[in-house]
Structure formats: C-alpha cells, structure tokens
C-alpha cells in the first residue's frame, strides 16, 4: 500500500509514517520546511517540501498517482487566536484543504481517507443540549470538517475522522502545545494550592495516535457504516487533579501539590476577564473561555474499545508521555530549547 499524507513530518504524522513503513507500506508526504532538528523522520518517507495550498490540481494529482490512501494530519487546533472571525482561519486550514483534496483523491483512484479531527466534535454530538457549536467557533469548524469529509464517502471511497483528545509525546526540535499550560500554572505557583476545574479528559500518546491512523486505514468494515465513520479516540481517561500531579512532578515541584476543584461559575468569571482582554486586542479564540468552564467541569471520557479493540492500538506509558511533554514545555517556556512552533500544514 502507498499512502499520501499532508503533514507527515509533524508529531502525529511522523508517528503514523514510521508505523506504515515498519509494516511494509510506502509513504509520500507534503510538509512545510524546516524539519525539526533531531526529529526521527523516517528516511524511507518521500518528502515534498512546500505548501500544498500553493500546488495546482495537476501537481497534486501527480503526487497522488499510484497511492491508495490519503491522510490529513495537518491543520490548526483550538489554541489559535486570531482577529475575528477566527472561524475563517479554521476553514482555511482545516476544511478548505479537504474540499479540494478529497475530490482529487477520488479522481486519482485512492480508496480511503483518514482525517485528524477533535473530540470536541464528539462532545457536541453527544451533548446537543450544550449548544457547543453556537458558542465555540472551533467546535463548529470541527463539525463542519466532518460533514465536508463525509460528503465524499461512497462505496468506492471510505472516509474516517479520528476525534482526537489530549495527546502527549514529544518530537525532538518541535515545540509542544503544552507551553500554554505552563504559562497558566506558573501564575498560581505563589499560592499554597492550584485552583482547577473538577472534570477530566480522554487522552493518549502520540505513538498511539500513529497506530490509530494506521488502524483506521486498515479497518475493513466501513461498509457497515455507509463508508464513513467518526472514531471517538481515547486510550486513557484521567481526572484533572491526577493529571496535574504528574505535571507538577515534571516541573520539579513534586507530586503532592494540592489541587482544589473550583465550581463552574468561578472558572466562568475568570473566563470573562480573558474575553475582555481579547476584545481589547481585537482577537478571538476558537474556544469561548466562559463556555469552556462547563466543558472543563465534565468527565470528558471516551470508551477505550474504539482504540484498543477496533483500531488495534497497543498500550503505552501515558504518565511518561505526560512527564516528557511537560519537561520539554518548561524548557521552551524558559527559553532553554530552540524549537520549531507547530504549524498549520
């Protein structure tokens, strides 16, 4: 099998590429330079450097020639802030590329596609009463992304969206997304305890995401789901206070830091302050911070059978993955490491 991937040099795409190659498959990827220094990019992967959005349809079809599967392991997540309307940025990087690539993939005879999405889309579908797509541009964009992707599914073209939760793991030379957490927590270091929401989250390691991508490509029963399936992804479910104990241990502060769960109204009050500051700067976040209070209070857990049973993902050391992610994030926050930022590939 030959795989055509957008974002194959990123943290997640690189893991998938390595596993595909280990299983005897070929991988071709379009990726933005530069490569992070020291990253374990598989030598066997064919890399085409450049912005896929700058390529003509004919150039893209030439790249796809002879391929069997399309992987979209790129885009931007909810941490982005941008002048309003921020939804337009999500459409540009997460939706518009699929509107262009998926028809070309079908025209070139590819058999399936796997798109990396968000577990916020899973939550929005599970809890319509929360009206998440009305509050949060990012969540609306992820639902729209799924709908666009599934519109191209048919008996000759299977489409999967992996609804990914929190992901831990490092890639040498690349800045982790968790630097923002370090920025938030260090503001509370002067207090005797940390105030945080009471809920929890689904999570997995970067390696496990790579296995899930490969598993989604190799899955053979899409016909039972009308050739399209959104996979809620989780290998571990953890409460925030348990997670933060690992974070503080990685920060060198020990694992006994007291974490006090706060009510929704208190987090929402903090969110109002953040939204006022954003408004003054003329920027908008994909997740409305006031509404985030209700989300963070949930145990946003997902049945692990989707990963372990259906996608054949294997166990990993989530605590070590969290620890290593935080350690590198601290180095990045303190300017001790020269790292490449995540990009909307």
RAHUHU-V462220 format. One record per residue. SS is DSSP state (H for helix, E for strand, C for the rest). PSI is psi in degrees with one decimal (NA if undefined). Layout:
ss-><SS SS>
psi-><PSI PSI>
This chain:
ss-><C E E E E E C C C C H H H H H H H H H H H H C C C E E E E E E C C C C C C C C C C C C C C E E E E C C H H H C C H H H H H H H H C C C C E E E E C C C C C C C C E E E C C C H H H H H H H H H H H H H H H H H H H H H C C C C E E E E E E E H H H H H H H H C H H H C H H H H C H H H H H H H H H H H H H H C C C E C C E E E E E E E E C E E E C C C C C E C C C C H H H H H H H H C C C C C C C E E E E C C E E E E E E H H H H H H H H H H H H H C C C H H H H C C E E E E E C C C E E E E H H H H H H H H H H H C C C C C C C C E E E E C H H H H H H H H H H H H H H H H H H C E E E C C C H H H H H H H H C C E E C C C C H H H H H H C C C C C C C H H H H H H H H H H H H H H H H C C C C C C E C C C C C>
psi-><145.6 130.1 135.1 121.3 138.6 120.7 32.1 -9.8 -2.2 176.1 -47.0 -43.9 -37.5 -40.9 -43.3 -43.1 -44.4 -42.9 -41.9 -47.2 -39.3 -29.0 9.6 10.8 164.8 146.9 130.8 133.4 143.4 129.7 152.5 134.5 165.2 167.6 139.3 136.1 125.9 -1.2 139.4 62.8 126.2 128.1 -28.1 -13.0 130.5 121.3 129.2 111.5 138.0 173.8 118.1 -28.0 -16.5 -6.4 148.0 163.9 -40.3 -38.1 -40.1 -42.5 -33.9 -38.6 -37.3 -12.4 129.4 0.2 158.8 -31.4 148.2 129.2 126.6 96.1 49.5 -165.6 -170.2 154.3 -167.4 -10.0 -10.1 139.9 139.9 155.9 138.9 143.8 124.2 -23.9 -35.3 -33.0 -42.2 -39.1 -41.9 -44.1 -25.7 -24.7 -51.8 -40.3 -34.2 -36.6 -27.0 -44.1 -40.6 -43.0 -36.7 -39.0 -43.3 -41.4 -34.0 1.2 13.6 151.6 -21.6 167.0 144.9 125.7 135.0 117.5 -147.5 145.4 -8.6 -29.9 -40.4 -46.4 -41.4 -36.3 -34.1 -32.9 67.9 -22.9 -21.6 -14.5 47.8 -34.0 -21.1 -31.3 -36.0 112.8 -37.2 -44.9 -40.1 -40.5 -34.4 -35.9 -43.7 -37.5 -45.3 -44.0 -40.8 -47.1 -45.4 -20.0 -16.4 -0.9 139.6 -172.5 -15.0 -0.4 105.1 139.1 128.7 140.0 124.7 113.6 89.0 137.9 -149.1 135.1 134.6 143.1 162.0 154.6 119.4 131.4 -6.1 135.2 127.2 156.6 -10.6 3.8 -36.0 -34.0 -40.7 -41.1 -40.6 -44.6 -35.1 -20.8 -19.3 2.3 -26.3 -12.2 158.5 -10.0 169.4 131.5 125.8 157.3 163.8 -8.1 -149.7 -179.6 154.2 155.6 167.0 175.0 162.9 -39.9 -39.9 -32.8 -42.7 -43.1 -36.7 -38.2 -49.0 -41.8 -37.4 -35.3 -40.3 -11.9 136.0 1.2 28.4 -25.0 -31.8 -18.4 27.7 33.7 19.4 137.3 130.8 123.2 112.0 125.2 127.7 138.7 -19.4 145.6 126.6 137.4 152.6 -40.2 -36.3 -42.5 -44.9 -29.2 -37.4 -40.1 -47.2 -33.7 -42.5 -26.9 -1.2 20.0 7.6 168.9 12.8 11.6 130.6 130.1 122.9 121.2 132.6 152.5 163.6 -43.1 -33.5 -43.6 -41.1 -36.3 -41.6 -38.8 -35.5 -38.5 -43.7 -43.0 -34.5 -40.4 -40.4 -41.4 -39.5 -35.3 -6.8 27.9 161.9 138.9 154.7 -24.6 118.9 116.9 -34.0 -44.7 -22.1 -25.9 -42.9 -37.3 -46.2 -18.7 -13.4 152.9 87.7 70.6 152.9 140.1 124.7 -6.0 -30.9 -39.6 -58.6 -39.8 -51.0 -42.3 0.8 32.9 146.1 162.7 153.1 174.7 91.0 -35.8 -41.9 -38.8 -41.8 -48.1 -49.0 -38.3 -42.3 -41.4 -46.2 -35.0 -38.8 -44.4 -40.4 -43.2 -37.5 3.0 22.7 -6.2 138.5 102.8 149.7 135.1 153.3 145.3 157.4 84.6 NA>
